[in-house]
Amino acid sequence: MSLTVFFAVLCAALLHALWNALIKTGADKQTAMMVLSLGNALTGLLVVCFRPWPAAEVWVWILASGAIHAAYQMFLAYAYAQGDLSRVYPLARGGAPMIVLAVSLALALDPVTGVEVAGILLLGAGLAVMTRGIFTDAESRRMIPFAAGSACATAGYTLVDGVGVRVSGDALAYTGWLLIAAAVFYVPVALGLRGRQVIPRGARVWGTGLIAGAFSFAAYGIVVWALGQAPIALVAALRETSILFAVGLGIVVFKERLTRAKLSAAVLIVAGVILTRI
């Protein structure tokens, strides 16, 4: 992985943590997520107007990714309704690199060195410590299935987009279309589950959601580009440095507790990221 890709993915990680923090500030997480999804779609429409139409073989990847992104957004919003940013985010994000690594190795998608595998496994150890903290600190465990669903969805769309962007050859257009597709899938499901009460009310909700949507689009656009430049498993692992940013935001902005488990997990995650870059 080149230094350009490395620092670009770190920037995407920060943006990702920021939009998650904005979603967490909303009183109704599904409402905030729906505005974000619509903001993504609007940005995507502006982008694709100036890009070539995708080839026929690209659409299967776009639609698959859009559906998985919609599931990810649904799981994540429900998880944030149950737990802290500094606990939910690491669980929702940290499991994905392990799943991506296993699939990448099984299908021989990209070459990955032994040291890089060790780095990703160290990330997994950090995740295990973070999960254990839920039980030792007597926090709500209702977040666990939603966070786990989010992790599986993250792994799914990462793998789909890692292949899809290479088939497409146009990272910007691919990102635009997949986020439009995600909104097409997500909005009707949110309305079906929650009814009219999920419809945003007030300028503040729209403003927060649209800003989060802009951060989200920029963050994932960078990641999709990186997936076309470097091994999928490495990009997936490095992207999860966003966990550190999210834990910091949870402590500083939301006044969440800095426990020994959270600090230990953060150290393991940093060590894992360093190994993926050696």
Secondary structure, DSSP 8 states (H G I E B T S, - for coil): --HHHHHHHHHHHHHHHHHHHHHHHSSSHHHHHHHHHHHHHHHHHHHHTTS----GGGHHHHHHHHHHHHHHHHHHHHHHTTS-HHHHHHHHHHHHHHHHHHHHHHHT-S---HHHHHHHHHHHHHHHHHHHHHHHTT--STHHHHHHHHHHHHHHHHHHHHHHHHHH--HHHHHHHHHHHHHHHHHHHHHHHHGGGGS--SHHHHHHHHHHHHHHHHHHHHHHHHHTTS-HHHHHHHHTTHHHHHHHHHHHTS-----HHHHHHHHHHHHHHHHHH-
